[in-house]
Amino acid sequence: MYRWLGIVLEDERRLQRVGWWLRFIPRRLLLAFFFVASLLVYVGAASFRKSVIRNMAQLLDAPLPRIRRYCRSYVYNIIVTLYEMMIDCPDPRRNDTDRFETEGESHLREALERGKGAIVFAPHIGNFFYYYLHLSRKYRCLTVATAGSKELRPLYLKFQQLGCKGLDYDHTPPLELFRKLRNHLNDNGVVFLLGDFYRPTFPGAKFFGRETRGPSGTAALALERGTPVVPFFGCRVKGFRHRLVFGNPVYLQEQFRADQRVEATNALNGLLEQYVLEVPDQWFYWFNVDERWEVGRERNAGITA
């Protein structure tokens, strides 16, 4: 997946030329083209398809025909998301609010009224770059990104140019990272954290009932400061329209002690699981989720594409 993204993103001038021509194509026709392209990728990339289907089958309680439909839709969403991020970003000079239908944003405003900032806690679902961009234009936001990946770096640089503020996890010392996030929350800002990142160096955690490793920053900040955590996910509804959903604020300090960071992280991961199950075809990590399990990496040899 990352290799494909690197090929698409490596030549910025080429992307600009392609974008200039694509703006003359009606949007419905563009979507039809992306749909055909997604079918070609689904059929042609056999090893990728089998890996995604196998991973979906292990975590989703669904029959194989439905899993295959999820996989086709997953490929389509990735292609449309890439187009949105690199070519068709919302322009702050235009009224692009019709791209988003928002539910529960009052929960975020309620959390901020406490004066301790708010952590918007989200999974990599839908066009998560878009959602952070949208929030950054309404609130004082800060996020943590892994910009060390050479394949994804052009995306991070593009969104930085659009006004999205972020800290580079790979090149910022942990204590400095935590301090900057804490200072931003002290200023009653919004911190946008994607909770389903994986690194083998992360603390132990559970996800979908399996032993894995995950970021514990959300739990650490919330337990230390009493900062409300606002669960959030966005997803593509149809075409270029997106639905943004904010959940009720979670006050971890009311449920866990300061030394129960692992338990708090696992509770938050349960919310991420619910969101993945709600729109399973739009979760980004299906292509390599099997690499994050600590033990018992199951391979169901009976599942074929």
N, C-alpha and C positions, 0 to 999 in steps of 0.2 A: 504493500500500500504506500509506504513512504517513498519507495523508489518511483512509483507512478507519479506521486505528487511532485517529486523533485523534477521529473521530466517536464511536467506541465508548467511548473513555476520558474524554471531556470532562466528563461529568456523574457524579461519584462517588456522589451520593445515589441516582441512578437505578440505578446498578450495584448498590448495596447492596440496593435494593428487589427488583431482579431476582434477586439472589443468595438473598434470603430466600425467595422463592417456589420457586426451582429446587431448594432443598434438600429439598423434599417429593417431588420426582420421582425415581423409581428410576433408578439410574445407567445401567442398560442402556437404558432409554427415552431418557435424555438423549443417550447416544451415538447412538442411532438418529435422534434429532432433529438432532444435529450432522451426521450423514452426509447427511441430506436437504438440510440447509442448504448443505453444501459442494457438492452437485450443482447446486443452484440458482445459487450463485455461479459455479461452473465454466461453466454454460451461459449465464448472464446477463451476466457480465463478459467480453465477447468480446475486447476489446483486451488486458486483463490476461492472459487465457488464452493468446492467441496469443504474447504476449511471453514468458511462462514456457516454453511449448512450444518456441519458437524457441531460447531460451537453453539449455534442456536438450538439444536436438538438436545444438547446436554443441559441447557438452562431453562428452556421454555417448555411448558406442558402443552404441546400442540402436535397435531398429526403432521407427517412429513409433507403432504401437499401444501399445507399452510406455511410450513417452514420455508419451502421453496418460494412461495409468493413473497414472504418476508424478505428473502434474500434478493429477489429481483427488485423489490421496492427499495431495499437498502442501497443497491448499486445506483438506482435512479436518483435517490436523495443525495448521494455523494457527488454525482455529476452536476446536479442543479446547484448544490451548495458551493462547489468550486466556481461555477459561473457567477453566482451572486457575490462571492467574496472577492474575486479578482477583477471582475468586469462590471458588475451591476450593483455596487454598493449604494445604499441609500445616500442621497445627496442632501446635506443639511440646508442647501439653498432651496430645495423643493419640499413640498408637503408629502412626505413618504409615510405618514402615520397610517395610511390605508393598507400598508403591508402587514400591520400587526393588529391583532385583537387581543386585548389584555384582560386578564381575570385576576382579581384579588390584589391589585397593586396597593390598595389601602392597607394591606398587612405590612408592606414595607414602610409606608408612611407612619403607621402606628409604631413600628419598631424604632424608627428614628426619633419619635417624640420623646423617648426615654433619655436621649442625649448621650447614649453610649455607642453610637454608630450602629451599623447593621451588617451582618455577613449574609450575603446572598449565596446560598449553597446549591450547586447545580451539577448535573451530569453532562457529559458530552453527547447531547441529543439535539437533533435538528441542526440548525446553523448557529452554533453557540457563539461564533465570532459576531454574527449579526446582533445577537441579543445583548452582548456586552456593549457593542457600539450604541445600540438604542438606549441602554441604561446610562451610558456615559454622557449622553446628550441631555439627560434629565437630572442626573445626580452627580455629586463629586465621587467618582469611582476609582478604585485601584484594584488590580488583579495580579496574580502570579502566573507567569507563562514559562514554558520550557523552550526558550528561543535558541538553545544551543543546537537544535536539529537543523542541519544545513538545508534539508528539504523543505521544512516549514518556515524557516527564517523569513523568506519574502512575504509571507502572510502577516507575520508579526510586525514587520517593518511597515507594511502598508497600513495596518490598523493603527499603528503608532502615529503615522502621518495624519490619520483621520481624527486624532485627538484621544485615542484610547491609551490610558496610562497603565503601565504594568511593570512588575519587577521580574527580572530574569532569574529563575530558580537555579539555573546551571552556573551562573557567574556572580551571584550575590551570596556572601557568607550567611549561614543560617541565622546567627544572632542579629545581624544587620537586617535581614529580611523580616524577622519577627518584630524587630523594633520599629521598622517603617510601617508595617501593617498596624501595629498597636497605636502608633502616633496618628495614623490616618483615622482610626476608629475614635481616638481621643478627640479628634476634630469633628466628630459626628459624621464621618464619611461612610460610604458604602464600600465594602470589600467583596469582590466577586470571586468566589473560589469554586473551582471544579473539583469535586470530591472523588472522582473515579480515575484520577491519574494512577499510574503504577510505576514504581521503581523498586528494584530488589533491595535497596537501602532504606526504604520506608519502614516504619514500625509495623509489627504484625497486626492484622485485622481480619475480619470476616466479611465476605461479600458473596451473596447467594448461598450462604451456609458453608462456604469453603474457606479454608485457610489461605490468606493472601497477605499482601502488604499494601498499605495505603497511607495517604497523607493525613497527619493528625493535627494540622495547623488550625483547622476550624474549631475542633474540640478544645485545643489548648487556649486559643484566644477567648472563646466563649466562657470557659470555666474560670479563667484568670480574671476577666473583666466583667462578667455578667452580660456580655453583648448578646443581643437576640440573634438567632440564626433563622433566616427566612428561606425555607425550602423553595426551590424554583426549578421549572423546566420550561423549555420552549419546543415547539415542533412545527413542522410544515403541515398546514391544513390542506391546501390545494394550490398547485402552481407556485406562485411566489408569495403567497400569503402565509403568515405564521401566527400561531397561538402562543401567548406567553402567560404562564400560570404561576402565581405567587401563593404559597401556602401560609397557614397560620404560623406566626413566630414561635420558635422553639427556645425555651430558656433552660439550657443544659444544667446550669448551676442549681436549678430547683430539683433536678432528677439525679445528679451525680456529684460525688465529692471531687475535690481538685485532683486527687490521685487516681481517679477513675477515667483517665483519658481514653484508654482502649475501649472500655464499655461505652463511653459517649460516642466514640468514632463508629463503633459497630451499630449503634442506634441510628446514627445519621446515614450509614450505609444502607440500612433498611429502607429509608426514604428513597434513596437512589434506585434501589431494586424496584420499588413500586413504579417509579417513573419509566424505567426501562421496560417493564412489563406492560405499561400503558401504551407505549409506542415502540414496540420492539424492533421495527424495521428502520428506525432512525437513530439507534445508538451507534456511535462511531466505532467502538472497539470490538465489534464482532470478528474482525479479521485476525485478531491476535489475542483474544481474551484467554485462550487456553495456556498462554505463556506465563500467566500471573499466578497460577495456583501453586501453593507451596508443596503439597503432597498429593499423590493419587491423580496425576494428570491423565484423565480418562480419555481414551480414544475408542470411539464406538465404530469398530470396523464394519459393522453391518449397515451403516448409513452411507448411502451413495447419492450422488447428485443426479 
